[in-house]
């Protein structure tokens, strides 16, 4: 699964790394930046973060919770407006 952010200059992919099946942290969060150096968020063009299944679930739940709160704020603003 790939997600493109910041005018498609930041690509985030999350996938199971089959070559690392023997390790607990075999879920790869891969971040690739394709923007000018002065706009980069990371020092490298590509960053890999390896997560355990538990960490991946925690990250997913945190994102879902934040998205839910954002939607709630949008709904509140519409009701007041």
N, C-alpha and C positions, 0 to 999 in steps of 0.2 A: 504494500500500500504506500503510495507516495502522496505527499501533501506539499504544495508549492505556496510559499508566502513571499511577502515583500516584492511584489511585481515579478514573481517567478524567479527571483535571484537566490532564494533559499529553498532547497529541497530537503524534505524530511521523509525518510523511509523507515518503516519498522517491519522487521521480519525475523522469523526463526532462522538461525544460522546452522544449517545441517552439519557443517564440518565441526561444530563445537557441541555436538550432542552429549558428550560425556561431561560437560561443564554445566553447573547450575545456571550460570549467567549466559545463556545461549540465545537470548533475544537481542537482536542488534537494532539500535536506534542510530541511523546513519544520517548525518547532516552534511550537505554539500552546498557551498556558497559559490555563486558565479557573479560576483559584483566587483566593482573597483575596490582596491585595497583600503581606501579611506572610508568606505561604507561597510566594511566587514564587521561582523559581530564576533567572529572567532579568529584566532591567529592563523589557523590552517585553512586550506581550501576545503578539507574534508575532515570531519570528526566522527568517531564511532564511540558509542557508549553501549556497553553490554549490560543487560538487565537480567535479573532472575525473573521467573514467572510471577512471583509475589510483587516484586518491584514494578513490573509491567502493569499488573492489575492495579496497584496503588496509583501509578501515574494515570492510568485510564480513568479510574474513579475520581481522581482530583480534577481532571479535565472535564468530566461529565458534571461534577458538582459546580465548577466554575461556570460552565456553559449554562447550567440551570439557573444559577444566580443572575447571570447576565440577562437571560430571557425574562426572569422575574422583574428585573429593573426596567427592561423595555416595556413589559406589560403595565407596570405601575405608571411609567411616564405617559403611555397612551391613555390610560384611564384618567389621569389628571389633566391631560391636554385636551 
